[in-house]
Amino acid sequence: MVNSVVNPFRPATLSEALEIRRKTGALPFAGGTDLMVRYRAKNGLPPTMEGPLMFVDSLSELRTVRFSGVSLDIGASVPLAVVADDPGERTAYAASGIPADAAALAAIPELLRAASADLGAPALRQRATMAGNVANASPAGDTVAALYALDAAVVLTSTDGERIVPINKFITGPGKTILKADELITAIRIPGPLPVWGYWRKVGTRRANALTKVSAASSVRVEAGRITGFALAFGAVGPIVVRSPDAEALLIGKSAADLEGSGAAELVRAVADAAAPGITPIDDQRSTARYRKTVALNLIGEVISSLASHLKENNT
């Protein structure tokens, strides 16, 4: 471990950053909110990080939000306050001289806005980035659970080109990813069609700066009054974010009427039974495994009830 905070690299363009990354393997630093915790030192000493450090927060190529109609790309250095639709941060974003695409910002799914808004305090959100949350690869990462529910992918770029990896393939375990030493995360991509409804719930001790005990994220696509796509992801209940294809399949083809009345309780039990084997939390300083699993399974009922209300209110 070396003190790489002294004389870090400060590339002016993405091309320059990729060349530095290829030659030195320099550690990318955008918001730094996860890195400063991971590499913190005691007794007031500066943090010590592995190898050289490279600041990428000011690279214009990484501070854009683009919506093609087919997919939504959120740049790796876009602050979470922008994703969360914080008016003050949007003003700062516009003042930076970087074009803000109003249509692209409006296309950010409500699920992702809610998860971003729940991450820490306002000052932290103005620095933190979604790409940093993904690279940190914590199963308790708030935006990570939301991105799993949105079937997001990670855009990885090197001097050799670009590759796009589904987030559930990119993250391999707690703090572990398949990011290569010469690659940078340049964007998070959310594929279309974008969901018509989303659910987000974070369970913690308090709102500001709370570490997640359990989180649940869900997204839905609907056609002709029937559910055509349903995703349900849980954070902090396993070594990676948990999804259950068997549980999700039980909602496909259902209408608002199927989610109400006596049949709803049976459906909730079936979904919970299907999801339960994959929910394998641990005991730690924040909570117990028993509490986490109980809460996660109970949230399934809330997800389905909320979805039923949405479908009924919107006649979909």
C-alpha positions in Angstrom: 0.0 0.0 0.0 1.3 3.4 -0.9 0.2 7.0 -0.4 -1.1 7.5 -4.0 -3.0 10.7 -3.0 0.2 12.7 -3.6 0.7 13.6 -7.3 -2.2 11.7 -8.8 -3.0 11.6 -12.5 -5.5 14.2 -13.8 -6.3 13.4 -17.4 -8.1 16.0 -19.5 -9.9 13.5 -21.8 -11.2 10.0 -21.7 -8.6 8.9 -24.3 -5.8 10.2 -22.0 -7.4 8.4 -19.0 -7.6 5.1 -20.9 -3.9 5.4 -21.9 -2.9 6.1 -18.3 -5.0 3.2 -17.1 -3.4 0.9 -19.7 0.2 1.9 -18.8 -0.1 2.2 -15.0 -3.3 0.5 -13.9 -4.1 3.7 -11.9 -7.1 3.5 -9.6 -10.0 5.6 -11.0 -11.4 8.2 -8.5 -14.6 10.0 -9.3 -16.8 10.7 -6.2 -14.5 8.7 -3.9 -17.2 8.1 -1.3 -16.6 4.3 -1.3 -12.9 4.4 -1.9 -12.2 6.8 1.0 -14.0 4.4 3.3 -12.3 1.3 1.9 -8.8 2.8 2.2 -9.2 5.0 5.2 -6.4 5.2 7.7 -6.5 5.8 11.4 -5.2 8.6 13.6 -5.7 11.4 11.0 -3.3 9.9 8.5 -4.1 10.2 4.8 -5.7 7.2 3.1 -3.3 4.7 1.5 -4.4 3.2 -1.8 -3.1 0.5 -4.1 -0.9 2.0 -6.8 -1.3 5.4 -8.4 -4.6 7.4 -8.3 -6.4 8.9 -11.3 -9.1 11.6 -11.0 -11.8 11.1 -13.6 -14.6 13.2 -12.1 -14.2 16.1 -14.5 -14.1 14.1 -17.7 -17.0 15.4 -19.8 -17.3 12.1 -21.6 -18.3 10.5 -18.3 -20.7 13.2 -17.1 -23.5 12.8 -19.6 -26.9 11.1 -19.6 -28.1 9.9 -22.9 -31.4 8.2 -24.0 -31.5 6.7 -27.5 -35.0 5.4 -27.2 -33.5 1.9 -27.1 -31.4 2.3 -23.9 -30.5 4.8 -21.3 -26.8 5.5 -20.6 -25.8 7.2 -17.3 -22.1 8.3 -17.4 -19.8 6.9 -14.8 -19.1 10.4 -13.2 -22.6 11.7 -13.1 -23.4 12.5 -9.4 -26.2 10.6 -7.8 -27.9 13.8 -6.9 -28.5 14.3 -10.6 -30.0 10.8 -10.9 -32.1 11.4 -7.8 -33.4 14.6 -9.5 -32.1 17.0 -6.8 -32.9 20.5 -8.2 -29.8 22.1 -6.6 -27.5 19.5 -8.2 -29.2 19.9 -11.6 -28.4 23.6 -11.4 -24.7 22.8 -10.7 -24.7 20.3 -13.4 -25.9 22.8 -16.0 -23.4 25.4 -14.7 -20.6 23.0 -15.3 -20.9 23.7 -19.1 -21.7 20.0 -19.8 -24.9 19.7 -21.8 -27.8 18.2 -19.9 -30.3 16.3 -22.1 -33.7 17.0 -20.6 -35.3 14.1 -22.3 -32.6 11.7 -21.1 -32.9 13.0 -17.5 -36.6 12.6 -17.6 -36.2 9.0 -18.8 -34.4 7.9 -15.6 -36.7 5.3 -14.0 -38.4 6.3 -10.8 -37.0 3.2 -9.1 -33.5 4.4 -9.7 -34.3 8.0 -8.6 -35.7 6.6 -5.4 -32.7 4.4 -4.7 -30.3 7.2 -5.4 -32.2 9.6 -3.2 -31.9 7.1 -0.3 -28.1 6.9 -0.5 -26.6 8.9 2.3 -27.0 12.7 2.9 -27.3 15.4 0.3 -23.6 16.3 0.4 -22.6 12.7 -0.2 -25.0 12.3 -3.2 -23.4 15.4 -4.8 -20.1 13.5 -4.9 -21.1 9.8 -5.1 -21.6 8.1 -8.5 -23.5 5.1 -9.5 -20.4 3.6 -11.2 -18.5 3.9 -8.0 -21.4 2.1 -6.2 -21.2 -0.7 -8.8 -17.4 -1.0 -8.7 -17.5 -1.2 -4.9 -19.7 -4.3 -5.4 -21.3 -4.3 -2.0 -24.5 -6.4 -1.9 -25.9 -3.7 0.3 -25.3 -1.0 -2.3 -28.6 0.9 -2.8 -28.3 1.7 -6.5 -26.9 -1.8 -7.1 -30.1 -3.5 -6.1 -32.1 -1.1 -8.2 -29.8 -1.8 -11.2 -30.3 -5.5 -10.9 -34.1 -5.0 -11.0 -33.6 -2.9 -14.1 -31.5 -5.5 -15.9 -28.7 -2.9 -16.2 -25.4 -3.5 -17.9 -22.0 -2.0 -17.2 -20.2 -0.3 -20.1 -16.4 -1.1 -19.9 -13.9 0.8 -22.0 -10.2 0.3 -22.7 -7.8 1.4 -25.4 -8.8 -1.9 -27.2 -12.5 -0.9 -27.4 -15.7 -1.4 -25.4 -17.5 -4.3 -23.9 -21.0 -4.4 -22.3 -21.5 -6.7 -19.4 -24.8 -7.4 -17.5 -24.4 -6.2 -13.9 -25.1 -9.7 -12.5 -22.1 -10.9 -14.5 -19.9 -7.9 -13.7 -20.2 -8.4 -9.9 -18.9 -11.8 -8.8 -18.9 -11.4 -5.0 -18.6 -8.9 -2.2 -16.1 -6.3 -3.4 -15.3 -8.4 -6.5 -15.9 -7.6 -10.1 -14.5 -8.6 -13.5 -13.1 -5.2 -14.3 -9.7 -5.5 -16.0 -6.7 -3.6 -15.0 -6.8 -1.5 -18.2 -10.5 -0.8 -18.2 -12.7 2.0 -17.0 -16.4 1.9 -16.2 -17.6 4.6 -18.6 -21.4 4.2 -18.2 -24.3 2.3 -16.7 -26.7 1.2 -19.4 -30.4 0.5 -18.7 -32.1 -1.4 -21.6 -35.5 -0.5 -23.0 -38.3 -0.7 -23.0 -38.0 1.1 -19.7 -40.4 -0.1 -17.0 -43.8 1.5 -16.4 -43.6 1.0 -12.7 -41.0 0.6 -10.0 -40.8 -0.1 -6.3 -38.0 0.7 -3.9 -37.7 0.1 -0.2 -34.7 0.4 2.0 -34.8 -0.8 5.6 -32.2 0.8 7.9 -31.8 2.5 11.3 -32.2 6.0 10.0 -32.5 7.8 6.6 -29.3 9.9 6.5 -26.1 7.9 6.1 -27.9 4.6 7.1 -26.3 1.4 6.1 -28.8 -0.9 4.6 -30.2 -3.9 6.5 -32.4 -5.0 3.7 -33.5 -3.5 0.4 -36.1 -4.5 -2.2 -36.3 -3.2 -5.7 -38.8 -4.2 -8.4 -39.7 -3.1 -11.9 -42.5 -4.1 -14.2 -43.4 -3.9 -17.9 -47.1 -4.1 -18.9 -48.8 -4.7 -22.3 -52.6 -4.8 -22.8 -53.3 -5.0 -19.1 -51.0 -7.9 -18.5 -47.6 -8.1 -16.9 -45.0 -9.0 -19.5 -41.9 -8.3 -17.4 -41.4 -8.5 -13.6 -38.1 -8.2 -11.7 -37.6 -8.5 -8.0 -34.2 -7.9 -6.4 -33.1 -7.9 -2.8 -30.0 -6.3 -1.4 -28.0 -7.2 1.8 -29.4 -10.7 2.0 -26.6 -12.6 0.3 -23.0 -12.2 -1.0 -24.5 -10.5 -4.1 -27.8 -8.9 -4.9 -30.5 -11.7 -5.1 -33.0 -12.2 -7.8 -35.3 -15.3 -8.2 -36.4 -16.1 -11.8 -38.8 -18.7 -10.4 -40.5 -16.2 -8.2 -40.6 -13.5 -10.9 -42.2 -15.9 -13.4 -45.2 -16.2 -11.1 -46.2 -12.6 -12.0 -45.9 -12.9 -15.8 -49.3 -12.7 -17.5 -51.1 -11.4 -14.4 -53.6 -8.5 -14.5 -54.7 -6.1 -11.8 -57.6 -8.4 -10.9 -55.2 -11.3 -10.3 -53.3 -9.2 -7.7 -56.4 -8.4 -5.6 -58.8 -10.4 -3.3 -58.3 -13.9 -2.0 -56.1 -14.9 -4.8 -53.5 -12.2 -3.9 -52.6 -13.8 -0.6 -52.0 -17.1 -2.3 -49.9 -15.5 -4.9 -47.8 -13.6 -2.3 -47.2 -16.9 -0.5 -46.1 -18.6 -3.7 -43.7 -15.8 -4.6 -42.2 -15.8 -1.1 -41.8 -19.6 -1.2 -40.0 -19.4 -4.5 -37.8 -16.6 -3.4 -36.9 -17.9 0.0 -34.1 -20.4 -0.9 -32.1 -17.7 -2.5 -32.3 -15.3 0.4 -29.3 -16.2 2.6 -28.3 -13.3 4.8 -25.8 -13.3 7.6 -25.6 -12.0 11.1 -23.4 -8.8 11.5 -23.2 -5.6 13.4 -26.2 -4.1 11.6 -28.7 -6.9 11.9 -29.4 -10.6 12.3 -29.9 -13.1 9.5 -33.3 -14.0 10.8 -34.5 -10.4 10.8 -33.2 -9.8 7.3 -34.9 -12.8 5.8 -38.2 -12.2 7.6 -38.2 -8.6 6.4 -37.3 -9.5 2.8 -40.1 -12.0 2.5 -42.6 -9.7 4.1 -41.7 -7.0 1.6 -42.9 -9.2 -1.2 -46.5 -8.6 -0.1 -45.9 -4.9 -0.1 -44.4 -5.1 -3.6 -47.4 -6.9 -5.0 -49.9 -4.7 -3.2 -48.2 -1.6 -4.5 -48.2 -3.0 -8.0 -51.9 -3.9 -7.8 -52.7 -0.3 -6.8 -50.6 1.1 -9.7 -52.3 -1.2 -12.3 -55.7 -0.4 -11.0 -55.1 3.4 -10.9 -53.7 3.5 -14.4 -56.2 1.0 -15.9 -53.3 -1.2 -17.2 
